[in-house]
Amino acid sequence: MLCLTLGTLAAVLMRAERGAGFGPGDWQALRFTLWQALWSAALSIACAIPVARALARRQFRGRGVLITLLGAPFILPTLVAVLGLVAVFGRNGPLNAALAGLGLPEVSIYGPWGVVLAHVFFNMPLAVRLLLQGWLAIPAERFRLAASLGFGPRQMIRHIEWPMLRATAPGAALVIFAICLTSFAVALALGGGPRATTVELAIYQAFRFDVDLGKAAQLASVQFALAGAAALLALRLSQQVTFGAGLDGTVARWDASGRGHRALDAFWLILAAGFLLLPLGAVVLRGLPGLTELPPVVWWSLWRSLWVALLSTALVLTLSLPLAVMATGKRGAWVEVLSTLAIAASPLVIGTGLYLMVFPFIWPGDVALIITALVNAALALPFALRSLLPQARSLAEDYGRLSASLQITGWPLWRWVILPRLRRPLGFAAGLTAALSMGDLGVIALFADPDRATLPLQMYRLMGAYRIEAASAAALLLLSASLALFWAFDMGGRANAGP
Amino acid sequence: MKSLTLAAGLSVIATLANAETLTVYAPDYFGSEWGPGPAIKTAFEADCDCTIEFITGDVLPRLTLEGERTKADAVIGLNTDVTAKARALGLFAPHGQDTSGLTMPVDWQDETFLPFNWGQTAFIYDNTKITDAPTSFDALLDAPDDLKIVIQDPRSSISGLALMLWVKAIYGDEAEGAWEKLAPKIVTVTKGWSESYGMFTDGEADMVLSYTTSPAYHIIAEDDMTKSAAIFDEGHYFMVEVAAQLSTSDQPELAQKFMDFILSEEFQTIIPEGNWSFPAKLDASKMPEKFGLLNLPEKTLFYSETEAEALRAPALEEWQRALSQ
């Protein structure tokens, strides 16, 4: 992983001849990048807390499906998501039509806050899932004890939920901050102009037009530095808690049965579902008409994308489990910091670095799909770790001594202690990796030859050739395939694991 | 006997060499199923005992990274806005073609870069929604601010860069003021052409920065007459794509053959409906009939490669200042 992030950066730096220094435009880009990343992270977490809590303490028909669907925006390719958002919140969308009908002024999705809105749309689902896992990881015995002690909602928050959030939320916020650091196409499409320029755009410009590798590498280093600093900060802020071991049973919440609480939870769920699902609905509607006329090459690229996704998932699972267990050890914090750096890695720099490393030995086009799978795995690994870490830590706390005293080590330890308890986050991690890998354009654009295009690349090609209906259909296909993969792994992880 | 075996052996080697591959670097759109690449490949291969392999991606960064070790024998799809950088690499050999009979609105004398198709920037609109489209850039600037346009970023897109140079060519030192007047009409600035065009077809903007030939796709492929290019009195900015052969090629003859093929009628007739643009050398009578339905400008604006390279950085600063207010 280090090789893929810092190594590729080093490869680019080694080839760099000059660096054109930072102009005023670059500083402005840096300021905006920080501004939007901070707001995006803060708002995503702030909105995710009530939604995750509502999902954690309510049981209703369709809850599982809703949880899966709410995860969808995170795995959408940016172009698809942007067009979906625009279809709902844009000038020509139903929101503004409704506002106009009520005689209210138009709301514009374009501008700095539009960028933040889009980032919340993308990343709130991730935050919801990470926090929801935190809630579900609280043993049912805790809630029973709390109920028998007669805890009201306020005490519940203070003694159980707040400590859990202290442990989970900073990490989740950090991940989102790091993701938003490298935002590019979203910021540009909705930013409304050069006010909303990000560092990643400057990297693209340096790479594409100026072919100034030195400057690209400098800018990428800045991104790394910001992510690293944020990671250290989040580590200090987050406070590890243990609730003690439980029997992994289901949770019943006696504290939140009041009518006010029900209404509150319903309000947040409906709001989140509307915000996240309407744009997805727009993607589905746009895609349906062209679906039957998709050319066969698009189906072939779907096949290639599935292959890449499954390979990435296998890689991530074999890497993340040992890493997560390692991270529970003494120097575990470093695993976390390094994995955050990987999120802030510029795909463009990774791609270029790999190209430089591979080119002297093999023809890059021949290994395009394997490299894509590898890079996607590296980019998804931090998310997998993030979802595994909290439970891996409490696992070590709660069962470490018991296992040691019973002398359970090696395979039996994995089989009977670690895997059953990590199954839920593991399924989530696998689903996330597979779906992210499906939708990611990442480095394939630099390596692919015409006959080896993945589905997202094929979609961009259709779009670039005026075939907007077919491109929309390909987008729908991509959305469905990503969701199906995500759902399959996620369900596998949740089987028999209670709510 | 010995010499016979040797001769047989040599002829085997010769056939193997003949069946070798010509590697051509091209932009992604070019080599895709829906670009002109596949048709050009078929036409070229029919005439030689060889295969063309298109390697798609960002051509200039790739050549820069690979330098003299590059596998490319030829490149196609470079834009004049990056040819200065490409030329500076010193990797190219002269194309050796006579460029006097080109059907382009500008004179072309470059011995390294051979044009194969061209177009002009234009704002496209829906003629069922806008009946009095602006007829000049001035009129666009003076139009009410509720006429909304969507454009591309000159820092990430070739068409966005062409728009910036278009404004510069019309307004010169007043360009910054022109951008300030245009600013309130701009819904947003996208990374590439695709996002802009998608937003336009979704009804997010009244006009989109594209090409004068864009309506041809709608007319020919979709039988849709509702899209038109707004033609401006000041003239439209000229964009041309070029090809070149590499001096480092280990197949110089095949590369040369490809250069000879580019201006041929066979190649050029693929361009109009393969790339939705104008061929560099094709008699008007050989063009698809429906291209005659397009609105085309009388005047063409163009900066040479050196002028464009010199103007780019200061014009970008102007653009950023004007739109950041």
Interface residues (C-beta under 8 A of the other chain):
Chain A: R15 G25 Q28 L79 V82 L83 V86 A87 G90 R91 N92 Y110 F184 A185 L188 A189 L190 G191 G192 G193 P194 R195 T197 L201 Y204 Q205 F207 R208 F209 D210 V211 P295 V297 T352 Y355 L356 F359 P360 W363 G365 A445 L446 F447 A448 D449 P450 A453 L457 Q458 Y460 R461 L462 M463 G464 A465 Y466 R467 I468 A471
Chain B: D28 Y29 G31 S32 E33 W34 G35 G37 E53 F54 I55 T56 G57 D58 L60 P61 R62 T64 L65 E66 R69 K71 V82 K85 K148 D153 R155 S156 L161 A183 I186 V187 T188 V189 T190 K191 G192 W193 S194 E195 Y197 G198 M199 T201 D202 G203 E204 A205 S214 Y217 H218 A221 W276 E317 W319 Q320 L323 S324
